């Protein structure tokens, strides 16, 4: 019996292949992020979730991830909060974005307080 009963690895590969964003730099950054998280033992299911959330963020953030400033993050979170997503989904998306920025060691955006942006607008 296979360890990958639900074919998560195949699903992950499919999601990465379908990751075609207008912002090619974001696409490459997401792929690099997945490799780092995978090397740290993050499950394929969680990686799929990260990719899905980061794809959404890339499509709706005005700036590319590598050029994003706090203002860009706040505008994205304001947009996210205006959508009809469940609170846990919003927090998951924000968490994925936070991990992406932590992965690149970017101190330009104070990510530890992003949850306050969601709580303040709820």
C-alpha positions, 0 to 999 in steps of 0.5 A, a space after each residue: 500500500 502506498 504512503 500517499 493514499 490520497 495521491 497528494 504528491 500527484 496533486 501537488 505536482 498538478 497544482 505547481 504545473 498549473 501555476 501560471 501567473 501574470 507576475 512570473 516573479 511571483 510564480 518563481 517565488 512561490 515555487 522556491 517557497 514550496 521547495 523550502 517548505 517541502 525540505 522542512 517536512 511540510 505535508 503536500 496537503 499543506 503545500 497545496 493549500 499554500 500554493 492556492 492561497 499565494 496564487 490568490 494573493 498574487 492575483 489580487 496584490 498590486 505589487 509583486 511579492 518581492 516589491 511588496 510594502 506594508 501598504 500593499 499588504 494592507 490593501 490586499 487584506 482590506 480587499 480580502 476582508 471585503 470578500 465573502 471568505 470565512 474568517 479561518 480562510 482569511 487567516 489561512 491566506 494571511 498566514 501563507 503570505 506571512 510565511 512566504 515573506 518570512 521565507 525570503 527574510 524580508 523585514 520591510 513588512 512587519 508581518 507579526 501584526 497582520 492578524 490585527 489588520 484582520 481583527 480591526 476590520 471585522 
